[in-house]
């Protein structure tokens, strides 16, 4: 528990900052909704002028854009983008921080197993993401109730909001895996931005090609099709499965490598 | 009883560095020196003992238990001071030490206070603001606060001023009197000479010799310097056992190993004004091992 507590404390500041940024971002987006829905017709015409490929790439669906859930899920794409960066940063720094700041010698000469070190750190990172998600959901729920009188499905709202956590879990696990694998990561932000934006672009490409196949499996951002969620009130289980596999495999591989890894001095 | 038993320990990485077939044992209650120049494999050996890195072949036992298999268990009784200390910069010294103590199932507050006082360490300061010497002190307290049975010190004195070094050595002797075994790695020979009973000398990843300090000195050359009243007959010095003969006018210097009576015989034929006979210091012995 001591490692968990120590790690949690170390992430406290960044968790708070990220949580408030995400809330601020969604508040900004949602505050535009009343005026956009009021002038829906004009906006509709304007947006129709965009080529279809562009609309698809940025996730714009004209049929649903002017409903609250449609608008929410459109803006949510950017929330998940930011959230993915938060999670990836966290995952990357969990172990690379010890290597970069050279504190691994301290921690790993204590009477603890490497499994325990790994799991405590993982648990602390999960807690941090969970806190972000709970706070984010509560805040966006509160904001939504203020800005729209429209009757929307609470269940779909919850399902859409939960995808933030899923996407974050995927990127946390990926980050963790990379951070254990790499001998020393000098610039976390670069790696994290690179990876996240890479996947984000892949997602855009897969949307324009409109395929449901391998291309979509390659981008975690496309695992949760909000239109599908709104229509059916559930997730596409195939992609939930894919997400679970990515998370479990990266975490397990991370643990195995971390157990066997040589911790080199400076 | 042996506290540390290292048996043909080998660690290879890349091409250049590593250790080959390192074997030696450290007995309970001894202060054991581990000397060699930088890059000889001291840290590699120590890091393998602490299972920070894993051996390619061979094994090591601490307290009779395999140091990889039983790592968490044996580490309860090990205190380690790395050669370069790095700690969480955002923490206060007191917090860091408390975190360190939280890994051991005992109350260490009293010991922390005691050690901090002895080393003149301010517990309220941030780790990141400390000078190298003060960080080293944090390292010392961190390594000793749980009163371990074995101390592993990797070049512990770097960064400490001479006064603090003395305090630290006293502290080590005190611990040793209580029965604590100490493995002391260093490339500074005088401090090893001051503190240790036995030493292992390592060179290019291989153990050159394991010997008690006194035997090392006994079995070695003695240094002679003699000043005569008239120019000495150099031929007299051409006997076996004499090395590095240097004649400078009426001054003669040489190293000798063997029956000292032979030297006295030579000297009896000389009119001596002044005479010095010295034990070589460890440094000279050490260099002698390295020249080979």
HADDOCK unambig.tbl for C-alpha pairs under 7 A between the chains (distance, minus, plus):
assign (segid A and resid 2 and name CA) (segid B and resid 102 and name CA) 6.67 0.50 0.50
assign (segid A and resid 101 and name CA) (segid B and resid 86 and name CA) 6.90 0.50 0.50
assign (segid A and resid 102 and name CA) (segid B and resid 86 and name CA) 5.77 0.50 0.50
assign (segid A and resid 103 and name CA) (segid B and resid 86 and name CA) 5.59 0.50 0.50
assign (segid A and resid 103 and name CA) (segid B and resid 87 and name CA) 5.44 0.50 0.50
assign (segid A and resid 103 and name CA) (segid B and resid 88 and name CA) 6.80 0.50 0.50
assign (segid A and resid 108 and name CA) (segid B and resid 52 and name CA) 6.84 0.50 0.50
assign (segid A and resid 109 and name CA) (segid B and resid 50 and name CA) 6.36 0.50 0.50
assign (segid A and resid 109 and name CA) (segid B and resid 75 and name CA) 6.71 0.50 0.50
assign (segid A and resid 110 and name CA) (segid B and resid 75 and name CA) 6.11 0.50 0.50
assign (segid A and resid 110 and name CA) (segid B and resid 103 and name CA) 6.55 0.50 0.50
assign (segid A and resid 111 and name CA) (segid B and resid 72 and name CA) 4.14 0.50 0.50
assign (segid A and resid 111 and name CA) (segid B and resid 73 and name CA) 6.14 0.50 0.50
assign (segid A and resid 111 and name CA) (segid B and resid 75 and name CA) 4.81 0.50 0.50
assign (segid A and resid 111 and name CA) (segid B and resid 76 and name CA) 5.19 0.50 0.50
assign (segid A and resid 111 and name CA) (segid B and resid 103 and name CA) 6.65 0.50 0.50
assign (segid A and resid 112 and name CA) (segid B and resid 72 and name CA) 4.97 0.50 0.50
assign (segid A and resid 113 and name CA) (segid B and resid 72 and name CA) 5.67 0.50 0.50
assign (segid A and resid 262 and name CA) (segid B and resid 52 and name CA) 6.03 0.50 0.50
assign (segid A and resid 262 and name CA) (segid B and resid 53 and name CA) 4.22 0.50 0.50
assign (segid A and resid 262 and name CA) (segid B and resid 54 and name CA) 6.33 0.50 0.50
assign (segid A and resid 263 and name CA) (segid B and resid 52 and name CA) 5.20 0.50 0.50
assign (segid A and resid 263 and name CA) (segid B and resid 53 and name CA) 5.60 0.50 0.50
